[in-house]
């Protein structure tokens, strides 16, 4: 599912909104989240997940083409951790029939 | 540290189009649910400019209870991974004070 498919499906279910409006809403959401992360803040959406910014220390890397050692500077990377509900939803249609400890009805 | 939550996102939607706060909150939920639905079906969700959420299948492996040291099988499962877009990676690196590496 792409951003535009997401927008199209939301617009379809919300006839009172135009595609352009849904587009603005979706853009606003991701822009706000990006801005918060850029400020070093976390984004927490209970049930869905949380976005945080993790620091990566400087390290000695290697140019894979030349084999030269290069210093990779310290940097920050965005990180997402799925929320409990979403994690469980993703696992519901049991990927493989195993000794069902979680007894999740594996219906498709 | 500040945290962005549903409250602020609802407010941002509210300020964008002529929806009530209530409708704005519903719409935010709808967006998240729509994404969650796709992921639950095993589809990936690509948000250009932000990143890609995808579902990865993990095989069975032997784990260990760190407290007791007892070996336990970790069953095959599906995990969600998020790959931030270059735009988001850059945004996070251009500014911001941040805490040191853990």
N, CA and C atoms of all chains as a GROMACS GRO file, in nm:
protein
  630
    1UNK      N    1   0.084  -0.119   0.000
    1UNK     CA    2   0.000   0.000   0.000
    1UNK      C    3   0.088   0.125   0.000
    2UNK      N    4   0.060   0.211  -0.094
    2UNK     CA    5   0.140   0.332  -0.101
    2UNK      C    6   0.063   0.449  -0.040
    3UNK      N    7   0.134   0.560  -0.027
    3UNK     CA    8   0.069   0.679   0.027
    3UNK      C    9  -0.057   0.715  -0.052
    4UNK      N   10  -0.046   0.710  -0.186
    4UNK     CA   11  -0.163   0.749  -0.266
    4UNK      C   12  -0.277   0.649  -0.256
    5UNK      N   13  -0.244   0.520  -0.238
    5UNK     CA   14  -0.350   0.421  -0.219
    5UNK      C   15  -0.419   0.442  -0.085
    6UNK      N   16  -0.340   0.478   0.013
    6UNK     CA   17  -0.395   0.507   0.146
    6UNK      C   18  -0.493   0.624   0.136
    7UNK      N   19  -0.450   0.728   0.068
    7UNK     CA   20  -0.534   0.846   0.052
    7UNK      C   21  -0.662   0.812  -0.025
    8UNK      N   22  -0.647   0.737  -0.133
    8UNK     CA   23  -0.764   0.701  -0.213
    8UNK      C   24  -0.864   0.621  -0.131
    9UNK      N   25  -0.816   0.526  -0.052
    9UNK     CA   26  -0.908   0.442   0.023
    9UNK      C   27  -0.976   0.522   0.134
   10UNK      N   28  -0.904   0.616   0.194
   10UNK     CA   29  -0.965   0.699   0.298
   10UNK      C   30  -1.070   0.793   0.237
   11UNK      N   31  -1.039   0.845   0.120
   11UNK     CA   32  -1.132   0.938   0.054
   11UNK      C   33  -1.260   0.865   0.015
   12UNK      N   34  -1.244   0.740  -0.027
   12UNK     CA   35  -1.360   0.661  -0.066
   12UNK      C   36  -1.456   0.640   0.051
   13UNK      N   37  -1.398   0.617   0.168
   13UNK     CA   38  -1.482   0.593   0.286
   13UNK      C   39  -1.530   0.720   0.353
   14UNK      N   40  -1.483   0.834   0.306
   14UNK     CA   41  -1.523   0.961   0.366
   14UNK      C   42  -1.572   1.057   0.258
   15UNK      N   43  -1.692   1.030   0.208
   15UNK     CA   44  -1.743   1.108   0.094
   15UNK      C   45  -1.755   1.257   0.124
   16UNK      N   46  -1.758   1.292   0.252
   16UNK     CA   47  -1.768   1.434   0.285
   16UNK      C   48  -1.634   1.505   0.269
   17UNK      N   49  -1.530   1.429   0.239
   17UNK     CA   50  -1.398   1.490   0.218
   17UNK      C   51  -1.354   1.469   0.073
   18UNK      N   52  -1.288   1.567   0.018
   18UNK     CA   53  -1.235   1.550  -0.117
   18UNK      C   54  -1.100   1.479  -0.108
   19UNK      N   55  -1.055   1.425  -0.219
   19UNK     CA   56  -0.925   1.359  -0.222
   19UNK      C   57  -0.817   1.458  -0.180
   20UNK      N   58  -0.832   1.583  -0.227
   20UNK     CA   59  -0.732   1.686  -0.194
   20UNK      C   60  -0.726   1.711  -0.043
   21UNK      N   61  -0.843   1.707   0.021
   21UNK     CA   62  -0.846   1.729   0.166
   21UNK      C   63  -0.780   1.613   0.240
   22UNK      N   64  -0.813   1.492   0.197
   22UNK     CA   65  -0.752   1.375   0.261
   22UNK      C   66  -0.600   1.380   0.242
   23UNK      N   67  -0.562   1.418   0.123
   23UNK     CA   68  -0.420   1.432   0.091
   23UNK      C   69  -0.352   1.529   0.189
   24UNK      N   70  -0.419   1.641   0.214
   24UNK     CA   71  -0.363   1.739   0.307
   24UNK      C   72  -0.355   1.684   0.449
   25UNK      N   73  -0.457   1.611   0.486
   25UNK     CA   74  -0.458   1.554   0.621
   25UNK      C   75  -0.343   1.454   0.638
   26UNK      N   76  -0.331   1.365   0.541
   26UNK     CA   77  -0.226   1.263   0.550
   26UNK      C   78  -0.087   1.329   0.549
   27UNK      N   79  -0.070   1.428   0.462
   27UNK     CA   80   0.059   1.498   0.458
   27UNK      C   81   0.087   1.567   0.590
   28UNK      N   82  -0.017   1.630   0.646
   28UNK     CA   83   0.000   1.698   0.774
   28UNK      C   84   0.049   1.601   0.881
   29UNK      N   85  -0.013   1.484   0.884
   29UNK     CA   86   0.024   1.384   0.984
   29UNK      C   87   0.172   1.348   0.976
   30UNK      N   88   0.214   1.310   0.856
   30UNK     CA   89   0.353   1.266   0.844
   30UNK      C   90   0.451   1.383   0.857
   31UNK      N   91   0.408   1.502   0.815
   31UNK     CA   92   0.493   1.620   0.834
   31UNK      C   93   0.513   1.650   0.982
   32UNK      N   94   0.404   1.641   1.057
   32UNK     CA   95   0.412   1.667   1.201
   32UNK      C   96   0.505   1.566   1.269
   33UNK      N   97   0.491   1.441   1.227
   33UNK     CA   98   0.574   1.337   1.288
   33UNK      C   99   0.721   1.359   1.252
   34UNK      N  100   0.746   1.392   1.126
   34UNK     CA  101   0.883   1.419   1.083
   34UNK      C  102   0.942   1.536   1.161
   35UNK      N  103   0.861   1.642   1.177
   35UNK     CA  104   0.909   1.761   1.248
   35UNK      C  105   0.943   1.728   1.393
   36UNK      N  106   0.857   1.648   1.457
   36UNK     CA  107   0.883   1.612   1.597
   36UNK      C  108   1.013   1.534   1.608
   37UNK      N  109   1.033   1.438   1.517
   37UNK     CA  110   1.155   1.357   1.521
   37UNK      C  111   1.276   1.444   1.492
   38UNK      N  112   1.260   1.541   1.402
   38UNK     CA  113   1.371   1.631   1.370
   38UNK      C  114   1.409   1.715   1.492
   39UNK      N  115   1.313   1.741   1.578
   39UNK     CA  116   1.342   1.814   1.702
   39UNK      C  117   1.398   1.722   1.808
   40UNK      N  118   1.409   1.594   1.775
   40UNK     CA  119   1.463   1.498   1.871
   40UNK      C  120   1.356   1.443   1.964
   41UNK      N  121   1.229   1.472   1.931
   41UNK     CA  122   1.121   1.425   2.017
   41UNK      C  123   1.075   1.286   1.975
   42UNK      N  124   0.998   1.224   2.062
   42UNK     CA  125   0.942   1.096   2.024
   42UNK      C  126   0.795   1.112   1.984
   43UNK      N  127   0.748   1.017   1.906
   43UNK     CA  128   0.608   1.018   1.863
   43UNK      C  129   0.548   0.890   1.917
   44UNK      N  130   0.445   0.903   1.998
   44UNK     CA  131   0.388   0.784   2.058
   44UNK      C  132   0.242   0.769   2.022
   45UNK      N  133   0.210   0.662   1.954
   45UNK     CA  134   0.073   0.634   1.914
   45UNK      C  135   0.034   0.499   1.972
   46UNK      N  136  -0.024   0.503   2.089
   46UNK     CA  137  -0.062   0.381   2.162
   46UNK      C  138  -0.138   0.285   2.073
   47UNK      N  139  -0.097   0.160   2.078
   47UNK     CA  140  -0.165   0.059   1.999
   47UNK      C  141  -0.102   0.042   1.862
   48UNK      N  142  -0.047   0.151   1.810
   48UNK     CA  143   0.017   0.145   1.679
   48UNK      C  144   0.168   0.128   1.694
   49UNK      N  145   0.228   0.221   1.763
   49UNK     CA  146   0.372   0.211   1.785
   49UNK      C  147   0.432   0.345   1.823
   50UNK      N  148   0.560   0.346   1.840
   50UNK     CA  149   0.629   0.468   1.879
   50UNK      C  150   0.752   0.489   1.791
   51UNK      N  151   0.771   0.614   1.753
   51UNK     CA  152   0.889   0.652   1.677
   51UNK      C  153   0.983   0.726   1.771
   52UNK      N  154   1.108   0.687   1.768
   52UNK     CA  155   1.206   0.757   1.850
   52UNK      C  156   1.329   0.786   1.764
   53UNK      N  157   1.416   0.868   1.818
   53UNK     CA  158   1.541   0.897   1.749
   53UNK      C  159   1.653   0.834   1.829
   54UNK      N  160   1.727   0.748   1.766
   54UNK     CA  161   1.838   0.682   1.835
   54UNK      C  162   1.970   0.740   1.789
   55UNK      N  163   2.063   0.750   1.882
   55UNK     CA  164   2.195   0.801   1.846
   55UNK      C  165   2.285   0.684   1.805
   56UNK      N  166   2.359   0.704   1.702
   56UNK     CA  167   2.458   0.604   1.660
   56UNK      C  168   2.596   0.666   1.679
   57UNK      N  169   2.682   0.595   1.746
   57UNK     CA  170   2.815   0.648   1.771
   57UNK      C  171   2.900   0.650   1.644
   58UNK      N  172   2.997   0.736   1.646
   58UNK     CA  173   3.092   0.740   1.535
   58UNK      C  174   3.163   0.605   1.529
   59UNK      N  175   3.195   0.560   1.410
   59UNK     CA  176   3.263   0.433   1.398
   59UNK      C  177   3.356   0.437   1.277
   60UNK      N  178   3.448   0.342   1.275
   60UNK     CA  179   3.536   0.332   1.161
   60UNK      C  180   3.468   0.244   1.058
   61UNK      N  181   3.434   0.304   0.947
   61UNK     CA  182   3.369   0.227   0.842
   61UNK      C  183   3.469   0.198   0.732
   62UNK      N  184   3.421   0.136   0.627
   62UNK     CA  185   3.512   0.102   0.518
   62UNK      C  186   3.441   0.130   0.386
   63UNK      N  187   3.512   0.189   0.296
   63UNK     CA  188   3.457   0.208   0.164
   63UNK      C  189   3.458   0.071   0.096
   64UNK      N  190   3.342   0.017   0.069
   64UNK     CA  191   3.338  -0.120   0.018
   64UNK      C  192   3.407  -0.135  -0.118
   65UNK      N  193   3.416  -0.026  -0.192
   65UNK     CA  194   3.479  -0.038  -0.324
   65UNK      C  195   3.631  -0.036  -0.314
   66UNK      N  196   3.683   0.057  -0.237
   66UNK     CA  197   3.829   0.070  -0.231
   66UNK      C  198   3.891  -0.003  -0.111
   67UNK      N  199   3.806  -0.035  -0.011
   67UNK     CA  200   3.861  -0.101   0.106
   67UNK      C  201   3.925  -0.004   0.204
   68UNK      N  202   3.920   0.124   0.168
   68UNK     CA  203   3.979   0.227   0.253
   68UNK      C  204   3.900   0.242   0.383
   69UNK      N  205   3.967   0.267   0.491
   69UNK     CA  206   3.898   0.293   0.616
   69UNK      C  207   3.856   0.440   0.620
   70UNK      N  208   3.732   0.463   0.652
   70UNK     CA  209   3.684   0.601   0.666
   70UNK      C  210   3.614   0.617   0.800
   71UNK      N  211   3.621   0.735   0.853
   71UNK     CA  212   3.554   0.761   0.979
   71UNK      C  213   3.408   0.795   0.951
   72UNK      N  214   3.318   0.722   1.011
   72UNK     CA  215   3.176   0.754   0.998
   72UNK      C  216   3.137   0.833   1.122
   73UNK      N  217   3.086   0.953   1.100
   73UNK     CA  218   3.055   1.042   1.211
   73UNK      C  219   2.936   0.991   1.291
   74UNK      N  220   2.926   1.038   1.412
   74UNK     CA  221   2.811   1.010   1.498
   74UNK      C  222   2.685   1.062   1.430
   75UNK      N  223   2.580   0.987   1.438
   75UNK     CA  224   2.457   1.034   1.375
   75UNK      C  225   2.334   0.985   1.448
   76UNK      N  226   2.221   1.039   1.408
   76UNK     CA  227   2.095   0.999   1.468
   76UNK      C  228   2.013   0.927   1.363
   77UNK      N  229   1.941   0.825   1.405
   77UNK     CA  230   1.855   0.753   1.311
   77UNK      C  231   1.714   0.739   1.368
   78UNK      N  232   1.614   0.751   1.281
   78UNK     CA  233   1.477   0.731   1.327
   78UNK      C  234   1.454   0.583   1.353
   79UNK      N  235   1.377   0.552   1.454
   79UNK     CA  236   1.351   0.413   1.489
   79UNK      C  237   1.203   0.396   1.522
   80UNK      N  238   1.146   0.285   1.477
   80UNK     CA  239   1.006   0.259   1.506
   80UNK      C  240   0.991   0.128   1.581
   81UNK      N  241   0.913   0.131   1.686
   81UNK     CA  242   0.884   0.008   1.759
   81UNK      C  243   0.732  -0.010   1.754
   82UNK      N  244   0.690  -0.121   1.700
   82UNK     CA  245   0.547  -0.146   1.687
   82UNK      C  246   0.483  -0.162   1.825
   83UNK      N  247   0.363  -0.113   1.839
   83UNK     CA  248   0.290  -0.125   1.964
   83UNK      C  249   0.238  -0.267   1.983
   84UNK      N  250   0.198  -0.294   2.107
   84UNK     CA  251   0.157  -0.429   2.142
   84UNK      C  252   0.040  -0.477   2.055
   85UNK      N  253  -0.062  -0.396   2.043
   85UNK     CA  254  -0.180  -0.436   1.965
   85UNK      C  255  -0.145  -0.467   1.821
   86UNK      N  256  -0.064  -0.380   1.762
   86UNK     CA  257  -0.028  -0.400   1.622
   86UNK      C  258   0.057  -0.526   1.606
   87UNK      N  259   0.150  -0.545   1.700
   87UNK     CA  260   0.235  -0.666   1.695
   87UNK      C  261   0.147  -0.790   1.699
   88UNK      N  262   0.048  -0.786   1.786
   88UNK     CA  263  -0.039  -0.904   1.799
   88UNK      C  264  -0.124  -0.924   1.674
   89UNK      N  265  -0.171  -0.814   1.619
   89UNK     CA  266  -0.253  -0.825   1.497
   89UNK      C  267  -0.173  -0.886   1.383
   90UNK      N  268  -0.049  -0.845   1.373
   90UNK     CA  269   0.036  -0.894   1.264
   90UNK      C  270   0.060  -1.044   1.276
   91UNK      N  271   0.055  -1.092   1.398
   91UNK     CA  272   0.082  -1.234   1.419
   91UNK      C  273  -0.041  -1.321   1.426
   92UNK      N  274  -0.156  -1.260   1.414
   92UNK     CA  275  -0.278  -1.337   1.434
   92UNK      C  276  -0.295  -1.454   1.339
   93UNK      N  277  -0.293  -1.433   1.207
   93UNK     CA  278  -0.304  -1.548   1.121
   93UNK      C  279  -0.174  -1.624   1.132
   94UNK      N  280  -0.170  -1.719   1.225
   94UNK     CA  281  -0.046  -1.788   1.259
   94UNK      C  282   0.032  -1.826   1.135
   95UNK      N  283   0.156  -1.782   1.124
   95UNK     CA  284   0.239  -1.807   1.007
   95UNK      C  285   0.265  -1.955   0.985
   96UNK      N  286   0.271  -2.032   1.094
   96UNK     CA  287   0.292  -2.176   1.080
   96UNK      C  288   0.220  -2.244   1.195
   97UNK      N  289   0.161  -2.359   1.169
   97UNK     CA  290   0.094  -2.430   1.278
   97UNK      C  291   0.198  -2.487   1.373
   98UNK      N  292   0.208  -2.427   1.490
   98UNK     CA  293   0.304  -2.473   1.589
   98UNK      C  294   0.227  -2.512   1.714
   99UNK      N  295   0.296  -2.567   1.813
   99UNK     CA  296   0.226  -2.608   1.934
   99UNK      C  297   0.162  -2.486   2.000
  100UNK      N  298   0.034  -2.469   1.970
  100UNK     CA  299  -0.036  -2.343   1.998
  100UNK      C  300  -0.044  -2.304   2.143
  101UNK      N  301   0.057  -2.236   2.187
  101UNK     CA  302   0.057  -2.187   2.324
  101UNK      C  303  -0.036  -2.068   2.335
  102UNK      N  304  -0.040  -1.986   2.230
  102UNK     CA  305  -0.123  -1.866   2.235
  102UNK      C  306  -0.266  -1.894   2.189
  103UNK      N  307  -0.291  -2.016   2.146
  103UNK     CA  308  -0.423  -2.059   2.102
  103UNK      C  309  -0.496  -1.955   2.018
  104UNK      N  310  -0.424  -1.895   1.927
  104UNK     CA  311  -0.487  -1.800   1.837
  104UNK      C  312  -0.552  -1.879   1.724
  105UNK      N  313  -0.680  -1.864   1.711
  105UNK     CA  314  -0.752  -1.937   1.606
  105UNK      C  315  -0.693  -1.903   1.470
  106UNK      N  316  -0.627  -1.997   1.409
  106UNK     CA  317  -0.555  -1.968   1.285
  106UNK      C  318  -0.647  -1.978   1.164
  107UNK      N  319  -0.744  -1.890   1.162
  107UNK     CA  320  -0.831  -1.886   1.044
  107UNK      C  321  -0.784  -1.776   0.952
  108UNK      N  322  -0.797  -1.798   0.826
  108UNK     CA  323  -0.752  -1.694   0.735
  108UNK      C  324  -0.868  -1.604   0.698
  109UNK      N  325   1.178   1.524   2.784
  109UNK     CA  326   1.166   1.534   2.638
  109UNK      C  327   1.019   1.535   2.599
  110UNK      N  328   0.986   1.615   2.501
  110UNK     CA  329   0.848   1.621   2.455
  110UNK      C  330   0.811   1.498   2.375
  111UNK      N  331   0.686   1.465   2.380
  111UNK     CA  332   0.634   1.353   2.303
  111UNK      C  333   0.514   1.399   2.222
  112UNK      N  334   0.516   1.361   2.096
  112UNK     CA  335   0.403   1.391   2.010
  112UNK      C  336   0.304   1.274   2.021
  113UNK      N  337   0.180   1.307   2.053
  113UNK     CA  338   0.081   1.202   2.068
  113UNK      C  339  -0.040   1.229   1.979
  114UNK      N  340  -0.140   1.143   1.995
  114UNK     CA  341  -0.264   1.161   1.920
  114UNK      C  342  -0.324   1.300   1.939
  115UNK      N  343  -0.312   1.353   2.060
  115UNK     CA  344  -0.372   1.484   2.089
  115UNK      C  345  -0.320   1.592   1.995
  116UNK      N  346  -0.187   1.599   1.980
  116UNK     CA  347  -0.130   1.702   1.895
  116UNK      C  348  -0.158   1.675   1.747
  117UNK      N  349  -0.159   1.548   1.710
  117UNK     CA  350  -0.187   1.515   1.569
  117UNK      C  351  -0.332   1.549   1.535
  118UNK      N  352  -0.421   1.523   1.630
  118UNK     CA  353  -0.562   1.559   1.610
  118UNK      C  354  -0.573   1.710   1.590
  119UNK      N  355  -0.501   1.782   1.674
  119UNK     CA  356  -0.503   1.928   1.666
  119UNK      C  357  -0.450   1.977   1.530
  120UNK      N  358  -0.348   1.909   1.480
  120UNK     CA  359  -0.289   1.946   1.351
  120UNK      C  360  -0.389   1.922   1.238
  121UNK      N  361  -0.463   1.812   1.245
  121UNK     CA  362  -0.564   1.783   1.143
  121UNK      C  363  -0.675   1.887   1.153
  122UNK      N  364  -0.714   1.915   1.276
  122UNK     CA  365  -0.819   2.012   1.303
  122UNK      C  366  -0.786   2.147   1.239
  123UNK      N  367  -0.661   2.185   1.245
  123UNK     CA  368  -0.617   2.314   1.190
  123UNK      C  369  -0.605   2.311   1.038
  124UNK      N  370  -0.606   2.192   0.980
  124UNK     CA  371  -0.582   2.180   0.837
  124UNK      C  372  -0.709   2.195   0.752
  125UNK      N  373  -0.809   2.115   0.784
  125UNK     CA  374  -0.933   2.122   0.708
  125UNK      C  375  -1.047   2.155   0.804
  126UNK      N  376  -1.161   2.183   0.748
  126UNK     CA  377  -1.272   2.227   0.833
  126UNK      C  378  -1.346   2.116   0.904
  127UNK      N  379  -1.272   2.030   0.972
  127UNK     CA  380  -1.336   1.923   1.048
  127UNK      C  381  -1.343   1.963   1.195
  128UNK      N  382  -1.436   1.903   1.266
  128UNK     CA  383  -1.441   1.927   1.410
  128UNK      C  384  -1.326   1.849   1.475
  129UNK      N  385  -1.301   1.880   1.601
  129UNK     CA  386  -1.195   1.806   1.672
  129UNK      C  387  -1.229   1.659   1.679
  130UNK      N  388  -1.356   1.634   1.700
  130UNK     CA  389  -1.401   1.496   1.711
  130UNK      C  390  -1.376   1.421   1.580
  131UNK      N  391  -1.414   1.484   1.470
  131UNK     CA  392  -1.394   1.420   1.339
  131UNK      C  393  -1.245   1.405   1.309
  132UNK      N  394  -1.169   1.504   1.352
  132UNK     CA  395  -1.024   1.498   1.331
  132UNK      C  396  -0.964   1.378   1.403
  133UNK      N  397  -1.010   1.357   1.525
  133UNK     CA  398  -0.960   1.243   1.604
  133UNK      C  399  -0.999   1.112   1.536
  134UNK      N  400  -1.123   1.106   1.487
  134UNK     CA  401  -1.169   0.986   1.418
  134UNK      C  402  -1.086   0.958   1.293
  135UNK      N  403  -1.055   1.065   1.222
  135UNK     CA  404  -0.982   1.048   1.098
  135UNK      C  405  -0.840   0.998   1.123
  136UNK      N  406  -0.778   1.049   1.228
  136UNK     CA  407  -0.644   1.003   1.265
  136UNK      C  408  -0.649   0.852   1.292
  137UNK      N  409  -0.751   0.812   1.365
  137UNK     CA  410  -0.767   0.670   1.398
  137UNK      C  411  -0.784   0.588   1.271
  138UNK      N  412  -0.861   0.645   1.179
  138UNK     CA  413  -0.888   0.577   1.053
  138UNK      C  414  -0.759   0.557   0.972
  139UNK      N  415  -0.676   0.659   0.971
  139UNK     CA  416  -0.549   0.649   0.898
  139UNK      C  417  -0.464   0.537   0.958
  140UNK      N  418  -0.453   0.537   1.090
  140UNK     CA  419  -0.371   0.436   1.156
  140UNK      C  420  -0.429   0.296   1.135
  141UNK      N  421  -0.562   0.287   1.142
  141UNK     CA  422  -0.625   0.156   1.123
  141UNK      C  423  -0.606   0.104   0.982
  142UNK      N  424  -0.616   0.194   0.887
  142UNK     CA  425  -0.600   0.153   0.748
  142UNK      C  426  -0.459   0.097   0.725
  143UNK      N  427  -0.362   0.164   0.786
  143UNK     CA  428  -0.224   0.116   0.775
  143UNK      C  429  -0.208  -0.018   0.846
  144UNK      N  430  -0.267  -0.028   0.964
  144UNK     CA  431  -0.258  -0.152   1.042
  144UNK      C  432  -0.324  -0.268   0.968
  145UNK      N  433  -0.438  -0.240   0.903
  145UNK     CA  434  -0.508  -0.344   0.826
  145UNK      C  435  -0.418  -0.401   0.718
  146UNK      N  436  -0.355  -0.311   0.644
  146UNK     CA  437  -0.268  -0.355   0.535
  146UNK      C  438  -0.153  -0.439   0.590
  147UNK      N  439  -0.095  -0.394   0.701
  147UNK     CA  440   0.017  -0.467   0.760
  147UNK      C  441  -0.027  -0.603   0.812
  148UNK      N  442  -0.146  -0.607   0.870
  148UNK     CA  443  -0.197  -0.734   0.922
  148UNK      C  444  -0.218  -0.834   0.809
  149UNK      N  445  -0.245  -0.783   0.690
  149UNK     CA  446  -0.259  -0.870   0.572
  149UNK      C  447  -0.122  -0.909   0.516
  150UNK      N  448  -0.018  -0.858   0.577
  150UNK     CA  449   0.116  -0.891   0.531
  150UNK      C  450   0.168  -0.798   0.423
  151UNK      N  451   0.090  -0.695   0.392
  151UNK     CA  452   0.133  -0.599   0.290
  151UNK      C  453   0.227  -0.497   0.352
  152UNK      N  454   0.311  -0.438   0.270
  152UNK     CA  455   0.391  -0.330   0.326
  152UNK      C  456   0.322  -0.197   0.295
  153UNK      N  457   0.352  -0.100   0.376
  153UNK     CA  458   0.293   0.033   0.361
  153UNK      C  459   0.405   0.131   0.331
  154UNK      N  460   0.400   0.188   0.213
  154UNK     CA  461   0.505   0.281   0.169
  154UNK      C  462   0.454   0.423   0.173
  155UNK      N  463   0.512   0.502   0.260
  155UNK     CA  464   0.473   0.642   0.268
  155UNK      C  465   0.590   0.723   0.214
  156UNK      N  466   0.576   0.768   0.092
  156UNK     CA  467   0.690   0.838   0.031
  156UNK      C  468   0.724   0.961   0.114
  157UNK      N  469   0.851   0.984   0.132
  157UNK     CA  470   0.897   1.098   0.211
  157UNK      C  471   0.908   1.066   0.358
  158UNK      N  472   0.845   0.956   0.400
  158UNK     CA  473   0.849   0.920   0.542
  158UNK      C  474   0.922   0.788   0.564
  159UNK      N  475   0.868   0.684   0.505
  159UNK     CA  476   0.936   0.555   0.519
  159UNK      C  477   0.846   0.440   0.480
  160UNK      N  478   0.897   0.321   0.492
  160UNK     CA  479   0.823   0.201   0.455
  160UNK      C  480   0.809   0.109   0.576
  161UNK      N  481   0.686   0.065   0.600
  161UNK     CA  482   0.661  -0.034   0.703
  161UNK      C  483   0.646  -0.167   0.631
  162UNK      N  484   0.719  -0.267   0.674
  162UNK     CA  485   0.697  -0.397   0.612
  162UNK      C  486   0.698  -0.508   0.715
  163UNK      N  487   0.638  -0.617   0.675
  163UNK     CA  488   0.625  -0.730   0.764
  163UNK      C  489   0.728  -0.835   0.724
  164UNK      N  490   0.804  -0.879   0.820
  164UNK     CA  491   0.908  -0.975   0.792
  164UNK      C  492   0.878  -1.106   0.865
  165UNK      N  493   0.898  -1.214   0.794
  165UNK     CA  494   0.874  -1.345   0.852
  165UNK      C  495   1.001  -1.394   0.921
  166UNK      N  496   0.988  -1.433   1.046
  166UNK     CA  497   1.103  -1.486   1.118
  166UNK      C  498   1.087  -1.635   1.138
  167UNK      N  499   1.193  -1.705   1.121
  167UNK     CA  500   1.187  -1.850   1.137
  167UNK      C  501   1.197  -1.891   1.283
  168UNK      N  502   1.180  -2.020   1.305
  168UNK     CA  503   1.191  -2.074   1.440
  168UNK      C  504   1.338  -2.074   1.482
  169UNK      N  505   1.362  -2.038   1.605
  169UNK     CA  506   1.499  -2.049   1.655
  169UNK      C  507   1.494  -2.080   1.805
  170UNK      N  508   1.609  -2.123   1.854
  170UNK     CA  509   1.615  -2.157   1.995
  170UNK      C  510   1.660  -2.035   2.074
  171UNK      N  511   1.576  -1.996   2.166
  171UNK     CA  512   1.613  -1.883   2.252
  171UNK      C  513   1.640  -1.936   2.391
  172UNK      N  514   1.664  -1.844   2.481
  172UNK     CA  515   1.698  -1.884   2.616
  172UNK      C  516   1.635  -1.782   2.712
  173UNK      N  517   1.572  -1.830   2.811
  173UNK     CA  518   1.520  -1.740   2.912
  173UNK      C  519   1.639  -1.682   2.987
  174UNK      N  520   1.661  -1.551   2.975
  174UNK     CA  521   1.782  -1.493   3.034
  174UNK      C  522   1.786  -1.505   3.185
  175UNK      N  523   1.672  -1.519   3.246
  175UNK     CA  524   1.669  -1.527   3.391
  175UNK      C  525   1.703  -1.668   3.440
  176UNK      N  526   1.643  -1.766   3.376
  176UNK     CA  527   1.662  -1.904   3.423
  176UNK      C  528   1.765  -1.981   3.342
  177UNK      N  529   1.796  -1.932   3.224
  177UNK     CA  530   1.893  -2.003   3.141
  177UNK      C  531   1.834  -2.123   3.070
  178UNK      N  532   1.703  -2.140   3.083
  178UNK     CA  533   1.639  -2.255   3.019
  178UNK      C  534   1.615  -2.225   2.871
  179UNK      N  535   1.646  -2.322   2.788
  179UNK     CA  536   1.626  -2.304   2.644
  179UNK      C  537   1.478  -2.315   2.610
  180UNK      N  538   1.431  -2.221   2.535
  180UNK     CA  539   1.292  -2.228   2.489
  180UNK      C  540   1.288  -2.203   2.340
  181UNK      N  541   1.205  -2.277   2.268
  181UNK     CA  542   1.195  -2.251   2.125
  181UNK      C  543   1.120  -2.121   2.102
  182UNK      N  544   1.171  -2.040   2.010
  182UNK     CA  545   1.099  -1.920   1.970
  182UNK      C  546   1.030  -1.956   1.839
  183UNK      N  547   0.901  -1.951   1.843
  183UNK     CA  548   0.822  -1.996   1.728
  183UNK      C  549   0.836  -1.899   1.611
  184UNK      N  550   0.808  -1.950   1.491
  184UNK     CA  551   0.810  -1.862   1.375
  184UNK      C  552   0.708  -1.750   1.397
  185UNK      N  553   0.742  -1.631   1.360
  185UNK     CA  554   0.648  -1.521   1.383
  185UNK      C  555   0.673  -1.413   1.281
  186UNK      N  556   0.585  -1.318   1.280
  186UNK     CA  557   0.602  -1.207   1.188
  186UNK      C  558   0.631  -1.080   1.266
  187UNK      N  559   0.726  -1.006   1.219
  187UNK     CA  560   0.760  -0.882   1.288
  187UNK      C  561   0.749  -0.765   1.191
  188UNK      N  562   0.724  -0.650   1.250
  188UNK     CA  563   0.708  -0.530   1.171
  188UNK      C  564   0.839  -0.452   1.171
  189UNK      N  565   0.885  -0.416   1.054
  189UNK     CA  566   1.005  -0.334   1.048
  189UNK      C  567   0.974  -0.203   0.976
  190UNK      N  568   1.038  -0.100   1.020
  190UNK     CA  569   1.020   0.031   0.958
  190UNK      C  570   1.152   0.077   0.901
  191UNK      N  571   1.151   0.110   0.772
  191UNK     CA  572   1.271   0.161   0.710
  191UNK      C  573   1.247   0.309   0.678
  192UNK      N  574   1.313   0.398   0.751
  192UNK     CA  575   1.290   0.541   0.728
  192UNK      C  576   1.340   0.584   0.592
  193UNK      N  577   1.270   0.676   0.529
  193UNK     CA  578   1.315   0.727   0.400
  193UNK      C  579   1.438   0.814   0.420
  194UNK      N  580   1.510   0.838   0.312
  194UNK     CA  581   1.629   0.924   0.320
  194UNK      C  582   1.591   1.062   0.371
  195UNK      N  583   1.473   1.108   0.330
  195UNK     CA  584   1.426   1.241   0.373
  195UNK      C  585   1.412   1.247   0.524
  196UNK      N  586   1.353   1.143   0.581
  196UNK     CA  587   1.336   1.140   0.726
  196UNK      C  588   1.472   1.125   0.797
  197UNK      N  589   1.558   1.042   0.740
  197UNK     CA  590   1.693   1.026   0.797
  197UNK      C  591   1.766   1.160   0.801
  198UNK      N  592   1.755   1.233   0.690
  198UNK     CA  593   1.823   1.362   0.683
  198UNK      C  594   1.762   1.462   0.782
  199UNK      N  595   1.628   1.459   0.791
  199UNK     CA  596   1.559   1.553   0.880
  199UNK      C  597   1.606   1.534   1.024
  200UNK      N  598   1.623   1.410   1.062
  200UNK     CA  599   1.662   1.377   1.198
  200UNK      C  600   1.807   1.417   1.226
  201UNK      N  601   1.885   1.427   1.120
  201UNK     CA  602   2.027   1.459   1.139
  201UNK      C  603   2.065   1.605   1.124
  202UNK      N  604   1.974   1.685   1.070
  202UNK     CA  605   2.013   1.824   1.044
  202UNK      C  606   2.008   1.911   1.168
  203UNK      N  607   1.920   1.874   1.264
  203UNK     CA  608   1.907   1.961   1.381
  203UNK      C  609   1.912   1.878   1.508
  204UNK      N  610   1.850   1.929   1.612
  204UNK     CA  611   1.814   1.852   1.729
  204UNK      C  612   1.925   1.810   1.824
  205UNK      N  613   1.906   1.848   1.949
  205UNK     CA  614   1.988   1.791   2.054
  205UNK      C  615   1.933   1.652   2.081
  206UNK      N  616   2.015   1.558   2.113
  206UNK     CA  617   1.961   1.425   2.140
  206UNK      C  618   2.042   1.357   2.248
  207UNK      N  619   1.981   1.256   2.302
  207UNK     CA  620   2.050   1.186   2.411
  207UNK      C  621   2.161   1.098   2.353
  208UNK      N  622   2.260   1.070   2.436
  208UNK     CA  623   2.375   0.992   2.390
  208UNK      C  624   2.335   0.849   2.360
  209UNK      N  625   2.419   0.782   2.288
  209UNK     CA  626   2.393   0.642   2.252
  209UNK      C  627   2.375   0.562   2.379
  210UNK      N  628   2.278   0.474   2.378
  210UNK     CA  629   2.246   0.399   2.499
  210UNK      C  630   2.355   0.299   2.529
   0.00000   0.00000   0.00000
